[in-house]
Amino acid sequence: MEKASRTNGLAQQREPTLALLSFKPSRIHSGSSRDSPVPKLKIKMLTYIEVHIYYTLPVIFLALLLYRPFYTKSDTFKLVFLSTVALVTASPWDNYIVYHKAWWYCPNCVLFVIGYVPIEEYMFFVIMTVMTTIFTGMVMRWDLPTLHLKIKSPLQSTLIRYVPIAGFASAAVWGWFNAIPKTQTFYGGCILWYTMPVLGLLWWGAGNYIVSRFVPFAISIIVPTIYLCWVDIVALRAGTWHINEATSTGIFVIDVLPLEEFGFFFLVNCVLVFACCAIDKTDAIMNTFPQIVISCKYHKPQDVSNLPQMEYFAVLVRAFAITESNLPQDPINDLVTSLHVLSEASKSFNTASAVFSPNIRQDLGILYAFCRVTDDMADNAETHEKRREALAIIRRFVDELFSTASSKKPPTKLQDPTLPPRINWPYYASKLPAESLAAFRAISRIAHYMPSGPFYELIAGYQWDLDATVVKNENDLLKYSTYVASSVGELCVCVMMYKSGMGNWNGSEPRNEWVIERAREMGQVLQLVNISRDIITDSTTLGRCYVPLTYFSSADKDYASLTRERKPLSVGEDQLRGFAIRMLYLADNMSKSASEGIAYLPAEVQRGAKAAAEVYQGIGAVVRRTSGYQQRARMSMTGRAWIAFKCLYGSTDRVKVRSESKIRKTLVTGKGMIGKHA
């Protein structure tokens, strides 16, 4: 930094002129000297609205365009709430500092003035808020907020929460007592007393969360700050506005950028990013620990998306005030374990689910992890008897999960309050490995908005495999796919609808049965792709064959090669590929109808649902273009990312965006919707 005496230096202790103007204005803003000459500098002038047109609004447009596929109702809340707060609080503050001549503007460079501040400055309050909020969302959305509620120790959590507040409070006090008009500390002092109390409050509510996400947090602050400082330099050079050296330190960070201007952009961006983190933290608590923060007048578990508006704000405040050290850590640990299971087992899911909002992605991860561990339990036991025992455990758990009977024993103080007490958890702890128990515990916390039927269908699919039921024809193939995949498709829709605030789709409330049928059909499509890819894997690892007997030219011999002998290549690669192509053709015939249901999902999940489906269907394309039959066809990470990108940013012809009000009007039960849209 350098300390310099700019135009109208401090030695004379007189009010500065509009030194950077290249013309003599028709009127002089209060704070400039009428007697001071205005030098004729050859600098291109910029009006304040031109600064927005050339430098801020295009960035906003680009950011919104890039962020559009990921935009959710939570983002709307952030933008509306933070913009409103910015406008309400910054307007009197800015009028105050302009009145006391901390900065002023070129009178001929603004459209009109409200109070002491140009209308473009009020626009800037909102523009800066939108810019930083959207950029923060783009940077921080890739990791689940709930994972960052985990603490190392209560003492560390307490120290992180309270110690920095002393620094914020000290800076605020210093700013308050040094914000004296007509002194060099006025502008800087005003910035400190304006921002520091807010930062202290936000840190109190979200300090631990911010520390755990420090890298994306820092990026979210630094990048907008650098850009806005550059815009400020352009405007200062062009004479759009000027900083009064009599009310600032005269220290310049770079070029004509005063320390106070840099401090303003940096600290206000800190406020905005702190606020975004605080909202993300509260949202994660409200969705992961509803039993803790939602009023007990709701006698069943609730999701914040479905609460009345006033209750939502009450819950928001309660969640903000909760410190992480007071939260049960088991739900977070179970989520971590569930996501680890998926990271090892399903790369396609990890890619596809990344496009959904964190709350939907979190519950989809829990659902898929439960399906994964139960499938492994039913498949990987050493003996047939142990597999039967594992299936009995799964069935018992589902029975207890959806039992309407209340627990005879009251929950103990040590019991996790987020777990349904009607389930005999000590029994499952004695029977299940750690990963499976974590998945069981995780699914029990969200099952209240899911129907029981699909879970029993999953069990029927596991029973099919346990009994080594033969797939005789395509009807059997589709029946098996219904058990193991249509069930999951229905549950996924329940997650998307409930977490988007569209109500409980477990059957207790009206729901669109036609959309459910399309989701179940999509489950069949994706299962057919999966079976087409895994003919060799199913044969060599499990001794199973899901290829219909009607496909074989020599059914007895070839079926035995795939099952008892586990020698799939003896059937011949060309014939294996032919089996796969026929099943993919069957999937293609169903795919168009299945995809039509996407248009009836909430707008914020439509592109994500399309991307998830097409990323998985892309495996079928790999099978088709591979000569012979690859043992386990896989898409490259680049290929999965490219398909997701095209779905997110490509044409929306196949995804008709429907408003939520129209979707709600279609929430009818029975066959009405099926008849209407069939």
N, C-alpha and C positions, 0 to 999 in steps of 0.2 A: 504494500500500500504506500501511497505517498500523501503527504500533507501539503496542500498548496493553497495559495491565495488566488482564487479565480476572479472572474469579473466582479467589480465592486467589492474589493477585499474587505476583510474584517477590520483593518487598521483604522479606516475612516468611520466604522460603526454606523454606516448609513444603509438604508434599504437598497437592495440591488435593483438593477434595471433589467429589462427584457433583452439581455445582451446577445442572446442567440438569434434574435429575430432578424430577418433579412429585409424587413420593411418597417415603416413607421405605422403603428396601429392607429386605428381611428379612435380608440379609447384605451386608456391604460388601466390595468387591473390594480386594485388597491394593494399596496405593498411595493409598487415600483415608483421610481422617482420621476416626476414630470420634467425636471430640469436636466436629467441625464441624457446624453445623446444616444441614439440607437445606431450602432455601426452597420454598414452595408456589407454583410457577408454573403458570399455566393454559396448558400446552402439551400438545398431543395426543401421547401416547407412541406409539412405534413399536417393535415387537420387531424383532430382526435378520431373522427369517424374513419378516416383513411387508415389510421393505425390499426383499427379493428378490422377493416375490410382487407387489408394487405397482410396483417401479421397474426391476429388472434382468431378471427372467425374461420379462416381456412384450416387452421390447426384443429379447432373444435370439430369442424365438419369431417376431417380425415379421421380423427380419433373416434368419433361416433360411428363412422362407416366401418372401421376396423373392429370396433367393439360390438357392433350390432348383433352378431350371432350369439353373443354371450350375455346380452342385456337382459336383466330380470327386474321383477318388482322391487327387489331390494335396492337396485341401482336407482330406480325411480324415487324411492324414499330418500336415498342419500342426496340425490340432486335437488329435489324439492325442499327437503328439510335444511340442508346446508346452505343452499342459495338464499332461502328465506332468512335464515339466521345471519348470513353475511350481509344481506341488504339492510336488515333491520339494525344491526349493530354497527356496521361500517359507515352507514350514512351520517349519523350524528358525529361520529368520531372524525370522519374526513371533513365535514363541514367545520368542525371545531378547529382542526389544524390549518385549514385554508383561511379561516377567519383570522387566525393568528399568524398568517403569512409563512407557514412552513414550506409551502410550495404554491405555485400559481400556474396559470395556463395562458396561452396566447389567446386573447379575446376573440380574434377573428378565426380561430381554429376549432371552435366548438359550435354545435348547433344551437343550444340554449342552456341556460343555467337554472337549476333548482336550488334555492338557498344560495350557497356560495360555491357549489360544485357543479361542473358540467354534466349534462345527461349522459355523456359517454363514460364518465367515471362511474356512475351508477351501473351502467352496462358492464363495466370492467369487473365490478364486484361479482356479478353472476358469471361472467366469462371465465375469470380465474378459477372460480369454484368448480365450474363444469370441467374445465381443462384438467385440473389436478385430480378431481374425483374420478373421471373416466380413466386417466392414465394410471392412477393407483389401482383401479379395478383390473386393468389389463395386466399389470405387473403381479398383483397379489392373488389372482383368482386360481392359480394353478395348484395350490396346496390347500388342503382342507383346514379351515380355521380351527375346528375342534381339536386337531392334533397339537395345536399350540396352546391349549389350555392345561397341558400337562406341566407339573411343577417338579423340581428336584427336591426341594425341602420347604416346609412352611416358613422357616426363618428367612431363607433366601427370598421367598416370595414377598414376605412382609418388608424386608429391607428394600427390595426393588420398588415396591409400591410407594413407600413413604419417604425414603431419603432424598430422591431427586426433587420432591415437592418443596423442600427447603430452598433449593436453588431457584426454582420458579418463583417462589414467594419473595425471596430476597431481591431478585431482578425486578419484580413488579413493584416492590416498595421503593427501590432506587429510582425506577422510572417515574413513579408518582411524585416523588419529592424533587425530581430534577426536570420535570416537564414544565418549566417556567417560561412563559412567552418572552420572546426577544432575547433568549440566551442560546448558546450553542448546543445545549443538551435538550432543548425543547422537543425537536422532532424525534430524536432517539428515545427520549423518555416517554413520549406519547406512544410510540410503537411498543415499548416494553409494558407499560401499564395496560395497554389494550390486549396484548397477546398472552402475556405470562399467566394471568389468573386462569384463562381458558386452558392453556397447556397444562397447568397444574391439576385442574379438575379432570381433564381427559386422561392425564397420566395416572391419577388416582384410580380411575376406572379401568384402564387398559394398559398400564405400564408393563406388566409381566408379558402380556400378549405382544406388545410392541418389541420388547427385548428378544423374544423368541423368534421374531420375524425381522430381525434387524436389517438383513441385506436387501430384501425387496422393499422394506420400509424406507431405507436410505435412498434407494434408487428412485422411489416415488416422490421424494422431496427434491433431490438434487437435479434431476432432469428438468422438471417444470421451472425450478428456480433459475437455472442457467438460461433457459429459453426466454423467460420473462425479463431477466436482467438484460439480455441482448436487445429485446424489444424496447426496453427502457432507454438503453443507450441510443438507439436509433431515434427515438422520440426526443430525447434531450438534445441530440445533435441537430435535429430538424426544428427545434424551437417550439415543439408542440406543448411542452410544459417545462418548468424550470424549478430547481430546488433552491430555496433561500439559504445562502451560506451564513447568514446571520443567526439562523436557528438550527444549524447543523455543525458538525465538528470540523468540516473542511477536509476530512479524510476521504480519499477516493480509492475504491477497490481496484478499479481498472478504468482507464480512459476517463470519461466524464461521469462514471457511475459512483455516486456518493455512498459511503458506508451505510447510511440510513436507508437508502433505497434498497441496497442488497439485503440489509437486515429485515426490511419490510417484506420483501418477496420470500425470503427464507423462512421467517417466522410464521407468516400467514400460511405458507405451504405446509409448515409443520402442523399448524392448527388443523388444516384440512385433512392431512394424512392421519394425524392422531384421531380425528373424528371418524374417518373411514375405518380405522382399526378398531375403534371403540364400538362402532355399529356391527362390524364383523364379529367381534368378540361376544357382544350381547346376543347377536343372532345365533351364534354357535351354542351358547348356553341355553337359549330358549328352545332350540330344536333338539339338543342332546339331553337336556335335563328339564323337560317340561314339568315333571312332578315336583320340582323344587321351586320354580319361579311362577308357575301358573296357579291362580287362586284355587283354593280347595273347594270352592262352590261347584267346580266342574268335577263330577264324581267319576270321570273316566279320563284316561290320558288324552291330552289335547296337543295340537300343533298350533304354533303361533299364527300361522297363515289363516287359520279358521276362527280366530278370536274376534269378538266385536272390537270396533276401533278404539274405544276408550280403554277397554281391558288390555288391548295391545300395548298402548303407551304405558300403562301401569306396569305391565310385565317388562317392558323395555327398561324402565327405570330400575326395577328390582334386579334384573340381570346385569345392568351396568354396575350396580353397587356391589355385586358379589365378587369377592376375591377368589382367585383360582385355588388357593389353599383350602377353601371351604367347600370345594366341589369334590364329590366322590371320584376317585381316579380310575375305578374299574371300567366304567363305560369308555373312557379314553383308551385304556390299555386293551380292551376287547376290540375296539375299532382298529387300533394299530395292528393287532394280530390278524384280524380279518383281512385288512388290506395287504398284509404280508402274504397271506395265503393266495390272494388273487394275483399279486405281482409275480409269484412263482408259477401260477397255473394258467393265466389268461392274459397274454399281452394284447390281444384284440380288444378285450374288455377295457383294459387300462387306457388304450388309445381312444376308444369310442366314448367312454364315460367322461373323459376330460372336458368335453364340450358342454356338459350339463352344469348347472349352478351347483355350488358346494353342498347345499342341503340335499338336493336330489342325488348328487353323486355319492354322498355319504351313505344314504339309505340303500341305494342300488348296490353299493359295495358290500354292505352288510348282507343284503339279500343273496347276492351271487356267492359270497363266501359261505353262507349257510348251505346253499345248494352244492357247492364244491366239496365241503367237508362231509356232508351226508352221503354224497355220491362216493367219495373215497371210503367212507365207513362201510357202505354196502358192497363195495367192489374189492377192497384191498385186504380184508381179513384173511388169515392164513387158511382156514378151513371153511367148509360149507356151513358147519354148525355155528362158527363164530360170526359168519356173515348174517346168518339168521338171527343170532342174538343182537347184532348191531342194528338190524332192521327193526327188531322189537323195541330197542331203546329209542330209535327215531320215532316210531309210532307212539310210544308212551309219551314222549316229550310233546308231540303235536297234540295228543289228547289233552294233556295238562295245559298246554299253551292256550287252547281255545275252550277250556272248561269254564262254565259259568259259575261253578261252585267257588265260594270264597275259602281262603285258608283258615283252618281251625286254629292255627297258632298265630298270635300277633307277631309282626316283625320285630326282631331284636334290634338293639341300638347299633350293633355291628353290621347288620344286614344292609346291603346296598339298597337304598330307597328307590332306585330306578328299576329294580327287578320285580316282576310280578311275584307276590308272596305265595300264590297258589301252586307254584312249581316246586317240586322236591329237589332243590339244588344240591344238597349233600349227596343225594343218590347219583346225580349226573357227575358230580365232582369225583366220585369214586369209580365211575365207569368210563369216563372219557379222557383222552389226552388233552393237554392244555389248549392246543389250537382248536380242537372241536368244541371244548367247553366254552371258549371265548366266543365262537360263532353262535352257539346256542344262546348264550347270555345276550349277545348283541341283537339277535333276531327277536328275542322276547321283548325287548324294549320298544320295538316298532310294530309288532304284530297287531296292535289294537286297531290299526286302520287297514288291515288286510283280511281277505276272506279265508276261511279254513279250507274250502274245497281244493284249491290248487296245491296245498301242502299234502293233502291225501292223494291227489293225483301223482305227485312226485313219489310218494311211497308206493303207489301202484306200479310206477315205472321201475322202481328198485326191486319190487317183488317179481316183476316180469323177468328181470335179469337173473334174480336168484333162482327162479324156477326154470331158467333156460328155455323160455317160451320161444318157439320157432316163428319167425316172420314168414308166413306163407305167401302173402301177396301184398300189393300196395296198400290195401285197406288196413292190414296189420301194421304195416310200416307207419302209416299216418296215425293209427291208434297209439302206437308206442310213442311217436313224436308228440302226440297230444299230452300223454302222461308226463313226459320229462321236459317238454319245451313250451307247449301252449300254456301250461300252468305258470311257468316263469314269465311268459309274455303278459298274462293277466295281472300278475303281481307287480310287474314293472309299471303298468299303466296306473295301478293303484298308488304306487309311490309318486309318479309324476303328477297325478291329479291332486293328491292330498298335499304334497309339498308345494304345489302351485296355488293352493288356496281354493281349489275347486270342489272341496268337500270330501267326505269319506266314501270311498268306492268299495267298501267291504261287503256291500249288500244291504246294510242297515239303512241306507239313504238312497234316493233315486240316482241312477247312473245310466249312462248310455250303453245299452247292451250291444248295440251294433259296433261301437268302438272296441268293446271288450272282445267281440268275435274277430275283428280284424287283427287285434293284438295277438290273439291265440293262433290265428292263421300265420302271422309273421313268425311266431315261435316255431311252428311246423316247418316253415321255409328255412329258417336258420338251422334247425336240427337236421334237415335233409342235407344241407351243405356240410354240416359237421360229420354226418355219417359217410357222405361221399369222400371226404378227405381221409377218414380214419379206418378204412377197410382193413388195411394191413396192421395198423396199431391195435385195433380191436381184436384182431385174430391172434397176433403174437403175444400180447400182454394179458388178454382176458379169455381167449378162446371163444370169442363171440362173433356172430355174423348177423347183421341187420339187413343184409341184401335179401330182398324177397326171393323165395324159391322159384317163382315164375320167371326170374331173370336168368336162371342157370340153364345151360344146355344139357348138362349132366348133373342133376340136382344132388343125388346121393353122394357121388364121388367128390364134387367140388365143395359141397357143404361140409363134408367130413374134413377136407383139407383145411378149411378155414376155422373149424371149431376143434374137433378132437385132436387133429394132427398139428394144428397151428403152423401150417406151411402154406401161407397165402400165395407165395410166388409160384407154387406148383400149379395154381389155377391159370397162370399166365398174365403178364402185365396188360396185354391188350384187352383181355376179358375183364380184368379188374377195372381198367379205365372205362370200358363199356358200361359196367355196372354204375360207376360214378356218374357218367354222362346221363344215363337214364334217370337217376335220382335227381340230378341237377335240373333236368328237363321238367320233372314233376314239380320241383321247387319253382321254376320259372313260371309255370302255369298258374301258380298260386300267388306269386310275388306282387303282381299288379293290384289284385284285389286287396291283399294284405296292406299294401302301402297307402291305400286310400284312407285308412283310419288316421294317418298322421295329421291330416288336415283338421281333425277334430280334437287334437290335443291342444293344450294351452300354447300360445304363440312362443313363449320363452323356451319350450322344449321341442318344438317341431323340427328345427334344423338339426338339433342334437340327436333326436330319434332317427331322423333320416340318415345322419352320418353313422350312427351306431349300427343300423341295419345294413348299410351298404359297405361299411368296413368289413363286416363279417361275411357278407355275400361276395366280397372281393376274393375270398379264399376259393370260391367256386371258379372264378375266372382263372386263378392260378392252376387249378386242377385241369381245366379245359385246355389251356395253352401248353401244358407240359406233355411232352411225348412220353408214351408209356404211362406208368403210374408211380408217382413219387410216394415214398413211404409216408410222409406227413407234410403235405404242402403247406407252406407258410408264406405270408406276405412280408416283405421287408418293411422296416419302420418307415422308410421313405414312402413306400407305396400306401401304407395305412394313412400316413399324414396327408398325402396328396388327395386321397379319396375324401378324407374328412374336410380338407380345405375346399374342395369343389362343392361339397354339400353345404358348407357353411356360407360360402361367398358366391356360389354359382347361381344359376337360374332357379327361380322359385316356382316354375310352372307346375311342378308336381306337388308342391307344398302350398296349398291355398291358405293364406293366413285368415283365420276367423277370429272375430273378437270374442272376448270371454262372455259377453252378454249373450251372444248367439250360441256359444257352447252350452251355457247354463240352460238355455231354452230347450235344448235337446236332451236334458237329463230326465228321461222317462224310463220306467221299468217295463219288463215283459218283452213281447215280440214287436211292439209298436215301431221301434226304431229299425228293427230288422226288416219288417215289411216295407217301411218307408224308403229305405235306402238300398234294398237288395237289388 
